[in-house]
Amino acid sequence: MASGIRAIVFDLDGTLYSNDDFSAEIKWGAGIYIAELKGITVENAATLIRETRQRLSSERGQEATLSAVCVELGGSIAGFHATVTPLLHPETLLKPDYRVTALLTALAKRFELYIYTNNNRTLTERILQEIGLAGLFARIFTIEDFWRPKPDREVLNHIFATILKNPEECLFVGDRYDVDLKLPTEMGCSSFLVTNIQSLLELETFLSSLPTNPRKA
């Protein structure tokens, strides 16, 4: 097997699909959550979320997740998901990209495939169903498994122990380097940055280009 990679760990949102309308719906849902929390309008909440995200990203030197922003503003990750999930409509906004389905179906014959996402399980399963990827993953790790958003070293160690793989045997695939890839790379995994769906479709070529002994990508 190419490069000693035995498992591929995919991020979900922005990695296995991309949809601006659905992303906007998630942001709108977050605005509703913060508006209810702070007793302000949704428009003011959206501004507060944007400004807080910019500040946290600057202070931490890496992109701040929406989960981190909600916690910074006095909310909770569980509360955020409980409020937002019923407001989202992947069934009407998402559809399969059969090129991605074909890619992952082929990869599943050679590698163990996993999902590791800051999303919750219910929404993750709804999304996977709509984009035609349900049933292709050996296991799905969501925010509900740990309630610790990416990036998190303790969670990654738990994932490695659960799937019975060393970091050197894993390839992480994601669309945000700071959130999805930086820490796994530091821990010894290979990594692949997705910038759009076309770049995701180049994953198999990337795998074939890796050296016999895995290295940080």
C-alpha positions in Angstrom: 0.0 0.0 0.0 1.4 3.4 -1.0 3.6 5.0 1.6 2.5 2.9 4.5 -0.7 4.9 4.8 -3.5 2.7 6.1 -6.1 5.2 7.1 -7.5 8.4 5.7 -9.2 10.8 8.1 -11.4 13.3 6.4 -12.8 16.6 7.6 -16.4 17.1 6.4 -17.6 20.6 5.8 -15.6 22.4 3.1 -13.6 19.3 2.4 -16.0 16.6 1.1 -18.5 19.1 -0.2 -18.7 22.9 -0.6 -21.9 24.9 -0.7 -22.1 28.6 -0.1 -25.8 28.6 0.7 -25.4 26.0 3.3 -22.4 27.8 4.8 -24.5 30.9 5.0 -27.3 29.0 6.7 -24.9 27.8 9.4 -23.7 31.3 10.0 -27.3 32.5 10.2 -28.0 29.8 12.7 -25.0 30.9 14.8 -26.4 34.4 14.7 -29.7 33.3 16.1 -27.9 31.4 18.9 -25.8 34.3 19.9 -28.7 36.7 19.5 -30.8 34.7 22.0 -27.9 34.3 24.3 -27.1 38.1 24.4 -30.6 39.5 23.9 -29.6 41.3 20.8 -30.7 41.3 17.1 -29.5 38.6 14.7 -27.8 41.3 12.7 -25.9 42.6 15.7 -25.0 39.0 16.7 -23.6 38.4 13.2 -21.4 41.4 13.6 -20.3 40.3 17.0 -19.5 36.8 15.8 -17.4 38.2 12.9 -15.5 40.7 15.1 -14.9 38.0 17.8 -13.6 35.6 15.2 -11.2 38.1 13.8 -9.9 39.0 17.2 -9.4 35.4 18.3 -7.7 34.5 15.1 -5.3 37.4 15.6 -4.6 36.6 19.2 -4.1 32.8 18.6 -2.2 33.1 15.3 -4.6 30.7 13.6 -8.1 30.6 12.4 -10.7 30.5 15.1 -13.5 28.0 14.7 -17.2 29.0 15.1 -17.3 26.7 18.1 -14.5 28.7 19.8 -16.3 32.0 19.0 -19.5 30.8 20.6 -17.7 29.7 23.8 -15.8 33.0 23.9 -19.1 34.8 23.7 -20.4 33.0 26.7 -22.2 30.1 25.0 -21.5 26.4 24.9 -20.7 24.1 22.1 -23.6 21.8 23.0 -26.0 24.8 23.1 -24.8 26.0 19.8 -25.4 22.7 18.1 -28.8 22.2 19.8 -30.0 25.6 18.5 -28.5 25.5 15.0 -29.1 21.9 13.9 -32.9 22.1 13.6 -32.6 25.3 11.5 -30.4 23.7 8.8 -31.6 22.2 5.6 -29.0 20.0 3.9 -31.8 18.0 2.3 -32.7 21.0 0.1 -29.3 22.6 -0.4 -26.9 19.7 -0.9 -26.6 17.1 -3.7 -24.0 14.4 -4.6 -21.0 15.1 -6.7 -20.5 11.7 -8.3 -16.9 12.4 -8.9 -16.3 12.6 -5.1 -18.5 9.5 -4.6 -16.4 7.5 -7.1 -13.2 8.7 -5.5 -14.1 7.7 -2.0 -15.6 4.4 -3.2 -12.3 3.5 -4.8 -10.3 4.7 -1.8 -12.4 2.6 0.6 -11.2 -0.5 -1.2 -7.6 0.3 -0.3 -7.7 2.3 2.9 -9.8 2.6 6.1 -11.8 5.8 5.8 -12.8 8.0 8.7 -14.6 11.3 9.4 -13.4 13.7 12.1 -15.6 16.8 12.2 -16.5 19.6 14.6 -20.1 18.9 13.4 -22.6 16.9 15.4 -23.6 13.3 14.6 -27.1 14.0 13.5 -26.2 16.7 11.1 -23.1 14.8 9.9 -25.2 11.8 9.0 -27.8 14.0 7.2 -25.1 15.7 5.2 -23.4 12.4 4.2 -26.7 11.0 3.0 -27.3 14.0 0.8 -23.8 14.1 -0.7 -23.9 10.4 -1.5 -21.2 9.3 0.9 -23.2 7.5 3.6 -21.8 4.1 4.5 -18.3 4.6 3.2 -16.6 5.3 6.5 -15.3 2.8 9.1 -16.2 5.3 11.8 -17.3 8.8 12.3 -15.9 11.0 15.0 -17.9 14.1 15.8 -17.9 16.9 18.3 -20.3 14.8 20.5 -17.7 12.2 21.1 -15.5 14.6 23.0 -17.1 18.1 23.2 -13.5 19.3 22.4 -13.3 21.1 19.0 -10.4 20.8 16.7 -7.5 21.2 17.0 -7.0 19.0 20.1 -4.1 16.7 20.8 -6.0 14.6 23.4 -8.8 13.9 20.9 -6.3 12.9 18.2 -4.5 10.5 20.5 -7.9 9.0 21.3 -8.7 8.6 17.6 -5.3 6.9 16.9 -5.9 4.5 19.8 -9.5 3.8 18.7 -8.6 3.0 15.1 -5.5 1.1 16.1 -3.2 3.2 13.9 0.1 5.1 14.5 0.1 8.7 13.3 2.6 7.7 10.5 -0.1 5.4 9.1 -2.7 8.2 8.8 -3.4 10.8 6.2 -5.5 13.8 7.3 -7.5 15.6 4.6 -9.1 19.0 5.3 -9.7 22.5 4.0 -8.3 24.5 6.9 -4.6 23.9 7.6 -4.6 25.5 11.1 -7.8 23.6 12.2 -7.6 20.3 10.4 -4.0 19.6 9.4 -1.4 21.5 11.5 -1.6 19.4 14.7 -1.9 16.0 12.9 1.2 16.9 10.8 3.1 17.9 13.9 2.2 14.5 15.5 3.6 12.6 12.5 0.7 12.2 10.1 0.7 13.0 6.4 -1.7 15.7 5.3 -3.5 17.0 2.3 -5.0 20.4 2.0 -8.2 20.8 0.0 -8.8 24.2 -1.5 -11.8 23.2 -3.6 -13.5 20.0 -4.9 -11.2 19.8 -7.9 -8.2 19.7 -5.6 -9.9 16.9 -3.6 -10.2 14.9 -6.8 -6.4 15.0 -7.0 -6.0 13.0 -3.7 -5.4 9.7 -5.4 -2.5 11.2 -7.4 -1.1 12.7 -4.2 -1.2 9.3 -2.5 0.7 7.7 -5.3 3.4 10.3 -5.1 4.1 9.8 -1.4 7.5 8.1 -0.7 7.7 4.6 0.7 8.2 5.9 4.2 5.5 8.4 5.2 6.6 11.9 5.9 4.8 15.1 6.9 3.2 16.6 3.7 
